[in-house]
């Protein structure tokens, strides 16, 4: 009986909770409906305001109004009346200079009407009352206003705006829509609720609500009875929406939910639930009493508890033996099984931890992929090398979104079932170009069947960059030694040739008017000087003299390099200097560093055009000094970039092709490095980094 009483109390409580929850849900839905109707009404007011301003600003409307061409004005407005979906348009014109002297009331409204003449009326239910006249006067004074007003047999939402010619008000234009049964019916269908609208003793509703119900509801939920948004009565939930929320006075919208039928259904449901629950509980109590008479219940429950513990991965507490019968034997068997599971679980955990540590600490990236092309395992190093693999660790299982060359190789290995060793690929990952080396082989299960592939890869970008740099340095060193030998062998004969030619020119007797011989000897001397300049460049390239290092400020070196360039030759090209403060001094051979910087800057000017900008940046990062020279010039392709440090290679019509070779040699001899990034048509960026101590 106690259990039965407890069940009945629980059902009654549940019934009360369901009823309260349903009421709260309906009230919440009513709040949403109120907000929806309010938003829709605001939209209507804004739309009417936009339409009336549009009509008042139409050129033809202004011209016809000013000229008094009423028939043309009427025809023009009829077009808008049909297309703008409004019920009423009118234009009023008049002198309001004396109107403020009148008190606007019923006695003198006819006098005011005489001062404000009506030009055009289109539509029906045209308002003619004090409220309308008052807002019309406001429009003739230059204001736009919206309001709700009564007509002969309806309520209308009206917006009035002045019509202006050259900022002078010449008339007022009014448009309106009827808030009638058709409008209410539309709101009811749109918001799925019953709606009543009241304004100045008028009540408007659709045929879906009876007059008796409307009077009862409006009487209960009138604004004088409550101040909130929702009023709840015995059979209704009523939402109260004053038109003041959209800037209008004099009207109220009521949204009505009839809850009588729903409450009746809930009551019937509760009665049926109580009856069924009582019958079910009575049958269960009878079966339980019969079941408890047997000796099966307690040992069976003990086994169930033990099985539930195992299902919840709780294999440590042993079973409590229910007795010495068959259930006791089963419990003992489960206890032995739990001990075995504990031992195996610890072994698996140790092995799993060991494998995880190996994967976590490996510098190479490791992927295991099943035969469907789904990623099973990925270690942190793989994510560091290929950034897109971080998505796989976040739960994505496919190779979609990884670099195409990487995906293509793995797909090929999966389809061909062949292993690959140390295959080098160029990939673009995380916006960075990298060189990686990949090895992949089959992944087999304990039984020897193929279950996928395992892929191991590492980032060899730095190694390849160092190899390329070593190749360039070796080539330049060899060429430098050769150039030094050639220059040395040429320089002495050139000196002898120049001295001999100068002596020959002084001793040679030729008439004063014979300028041809003088020109020829001068030409030979100039060419000897040119050859001597080339030889000096060879020597500068082969053996830069860096024996005069001294503490130098990088900003001063950059400024000196810029001042040594004839900037007047490059009009229209801007030079921007961005040197961080507090860089300090570094040990440099001033002449050689200025020579290198000047060469790079001159190249930037020569490849730039009028309107381009050259930017020189310098900053200190830990123990390194970083300098960048960036231009917006013609740029270079990959083929040219690979050759720019080669001696005698040049893209200019004139030049020895030794400039950047000498720059490269000077930077390297100062323990620095130089990199170039360029793209045709988008400019060039030279990056110089010195790993030096101040």
C-alpha positions, 0 to 999 in steps of 0.5 A: 500500500505504501508503494501504491500511495507513493506511485499515486503521489508521484503521478499527481506531481508529474501531472502538475509538472507537465501542466506547469511546463505546458503553461510556461511553454505557451507563455514563452511562445506567446512572448515570441509571437508578441516580438514577431508581431511587433517587428512586423508592425515596425517594418510596416511603419518603416516601409510606409515612411519610405514609400511616402518619402519616395512619392513626395520626392518624385519629380512629376509629383512635385511639378504637378502639385506646384502647377496645380495640375490635379488630373495629371497628379491624380493619374501619376499617383494612381500608378503608385497606388496600384503598385505600392500596395497601399489603400489611400493617397492624398495631397493637401496644399495650403497656407498655414501661416495663420493656423497656429493662431487657432485652437485645434478642436471640433469648433474650428476644424472647418476653418482649418480645412478651408485653409488646407485645400485637398488636391487629390484623393485616391482610395476609400475611408479617407480620414477627416478628423482632428488627429489627421488635420493636426498631423497634416499641419505638422507635415506642412511645417516640414515634419514627417509623422505617422499615426493611427486614426479612425475613418468612417468605418475602419482604422487606418495607419497613416504617414504624412510627409511634406512635398518640397521644391528647392527646400520650400514646402509646397504641399503635404502628401499622406498615404495609409493602409487599412487595419481591417479584418483582412489585415488581421486575418493575414496576421493570424495566418502568419503568426498562427494565433488569434488577433484582436485590434482595438483603437478608439472604441473600435474592435477589429478581428477576423471571423475566427473569433466570436464577438462574445469571446472578443468582449470577454477577452478584451475586458479581462486583458484591457490595459487598465487591468495589467501592465505586463506583456502577457495576461493569463486567465482561466481559459486564455493566454493573451499577449498585449501589444500597444502600438506605442512600441512602434511610435504610434498612439491610440491602439492595442493588438491582442494575441490570444491562445485558447487553452481550454481544449488543451487543458481538457486533453491534459486532464484526460491524459492524466486520468488515463495515466493514473489508471494505467499506472495503478493497474500496472503497479498492482500487477507488478506488485503481485508478480514481485511478491511471487518472485521474492518467495523463491531463492533465485532473486538474491544470487541472481542480483549479485551476479547482475551487479558483478556483470555490470561492474565488468561492463563499466570496466570495473574489474578490480572488486571481486564478486561476492559469492552468493552461496555454495550452489551453481551461482557460487561456482559462476561467481568464482569463475568470474573472479578468476576471469577478473584477475586475468583481465587485471594482469592483461590490462596492466600489460596492455597499458604498459605496452600502449604507454611505451608505444605512445612515448616512441611515437611522441618522441620521434623526429620523423613523421609517422602515419598508419593508413588502412586499406580504405585510405583512412588515417589510423595513427599520426604522431606529433612530428607528422603534424609539425612537418605537414600542418594539414595533418592537425585536422586528422588529429582533431578527428578527420579520418581521410587524406582530404586537404593534404598537399596533393603530391603527398596524397598522390604518392600515398594513394599510389602506394595503397593501390599498387601495394608496393613499398617506396624508400626515400622518395623526395617530394616538394610540398606546400604546407601551411603556406611554406614550401618544404622538401620531404623524404618519404618511405612507405611499406605494407602494414600487416596484422598478426595473422599476416594479412594486409591491413594498410600501409605505414608511412615514415617521412622527414623534413629535409628542407634545411639539408637541401638548402645547405647543399644548394648553398654549398654548391653555390659557394664552391662554384663561386670559390673556384671561379674566384680563384680562377678569376684571381689568376686570370686578373693577375696575369692580365693586370701587369700587361695592361699597365705596361700597355697603358704607360707605353701608349701614354709615352707614345702619344707624347712622343708621336709627332702629328700635325695639330689639325690631325685629330684622328690620331689623337682620338685613336690613342685616347680611345685605346687609353679609355679601353685600357682603363675599362679593362683595368676596371674589369680586372679590379672587379675580378680581384674584388670578387676573388679576394675581398679585403676584409682586414679593416673591420670596425664597429659600425651602426647599420643605420649609418651604413644604409644611409651612406649607401643611399647617399652614394647613389645618384637618386636624381636619375630615378625620378618618381621612385620612392625609397622608404627606410625602416630601421629599428632603434637600439640595434647597436654596432657590429664589426664590419668592413665599412667599404665592402658592406657599403659596396654590397648594399649599394649594389643591391639598392642600385639593382632595385632602382634599375628594375623599378618604374615610376610610382614604385616604392623601395623599402629597406628594413633592418632589425635585430633578432636575438644574436642575428642582424636582419636586413631586407631590400624589397622593390616592386619592380619587374621581378625574376623567374626561377631560372634567373634566380638560380643564376644571379650569383654566377659570374658574368651572368646579367640581364642588363644590356651593359654590365659585367655580371659580377655585381651580385657575385661580389655581393654574395662573396662579401656577405659570406666573408662577413659570416652572413647569408643572403636569400632572394624571393622574387616573382615576375611582375611582383618585385624582388626581396633580398634577405641578408642575415648576419650571425655576428657579435656586436 
